[in-house]
Amino acid sequence: MFKRQQNKRQRPYSVKKTGIKDENIDRQILVIHRAIGLKMLASFQRGDLSLVEQVGITLERRRGEGRIGYGEFLTWTSLLELMDRPEEFLDGLLLDDTRMRKLRRRTPLVGVLTEQERQEALDADAAGTLPDIGTLI
């Protein structure tokens, strides 16, 4: 039998380890996306589609510029289609897997939060006082 040769640079079955810094960044990004999701849902439930349209325009522009692939485009547009199902929308947006962590780092949900709202979300997370989706539905 042939053994697969392996050198120090090539480890086909190993999982990339992330450092504490990456974990903290991903956690902050997740908290910010939770705040974004809650704001978008509240706006949507009031009948205001401006945030959904804003994100849609960003997605279309990035797709047209070749800055995102088709799979990424489909993922984000599919999430937007779940706005009428708040729990499913948030579950998808906040899914904690490698792919969604990567996608959230290049989020099209820019400009949804003000700088103050972003900071408030991070502060609330640090204090353990994040709002619950139950306040929306």
N, C-alpha and C positions, 0 to 999 in steps of 0.2 A: 504494500500500500504506500501511496505517496502522502507525505505529510506536507501540509501547506507551510511554506517557509514564511517566517515572520521576522521582521526586523523591528528596531526600536520605533521607527516612524510609522509603521503599518501594523495596526492592531485591529483587525476587522471586526472582532466581536466585543470590543470594549466600548463602554459608554463614556462619552465625554463628561468629565467631572466639572462641576461648576463651583466656583469659589463663593465664599460668603458675600463678597461684593456683588456678584451676579445675582445671588439669591435675594439680596436686599433690593437691588434695582428691579428685579421681576416682581417683588412684593409691592413696591411703590407703584409700579406700572399697573398692577392688578387693582390696587386701591383706587388709582385715578380712573381706570376703566369702569370700576363699579360706580363711581360718582358720575361719570359720563353716561353710563347706561341708565342710571336712575333719573338723571336730568332729561335724557332723551325720552324715556318712558313717560315722565310727568308731562312733558311738552306734547307728546303724541296723544296722551289721554285727554288733554284739553282741546284736541283738534288742530294743534299747531304742527304742521309737517315741515317747518322750515329747517329744523336740525337734520331730519332724515334726508331732505333734499340737499342740504349742504354737504353731507357725507357722500351722498350719491354723486354729486358733481365732482368731489375730490377723487372718488373712485374712478369715474369715467376719465378724468384728466390724467390720472396716474396710469391708467390702462392705455390710453392713447399715446402717452409719452414713453411707454414701454418700461415704466418703473415698477410695475407689478405684473406677475404672471396671471394666467387665466384661472388657475386654482385658487390663488389668493383673492382674486376679484370675485370669484363665485362664493367663496367662504363669507366675505364681508357682505355681499349683496344678499346672500341667503339669510344672514343674521338680520339685516334690515327688514326682510320680509316677515320676520317673527315679532315685529313691534306690537302686533295685536295680541300676542301671547307673552306677557311680561316675564313670567318665570322661565319659559324656554329661551327667550331672548337673552336674559341675564345668565342663564346656565351656559349657553353657547359662548357668550362674550367673555365669561370668566372661567371657561374650561381650563383646568390646570394640567395641560400636557405640553410637550415640547413644541409642537407645531403652533399652538395658540400663543405660547409665550413668545415665540419668534415673530408671529404676526402682530402681536400687540406692540412689540418694539418698533414696528414700522406702521403704526396705526393710521388709518385714514380719518379717524375721529378727532381730527385736529380742529381747534377753534371752538369746540363745544363748551368747554369750561373756560371761565375767566381765570386769570392768575389767582385771584382771591379764592375762588371756588376750589381750584386745584390745591392750594395751600391748606384750606379748611379740611379737605378730604384727607390729606396727609396727617394733619394735626389730629383729626378725629380718630384715625387709625392708631396713631401713637397713644392716644388717650383711651382707646377701646370703646369709643362712642359712635361707631359708624351707624348710619340709619339703616333701617330694614326695608325690604321690598314690601312688607305688609302695610307700610304707610301709603303705598301707591295703589294697591288693589283692594 
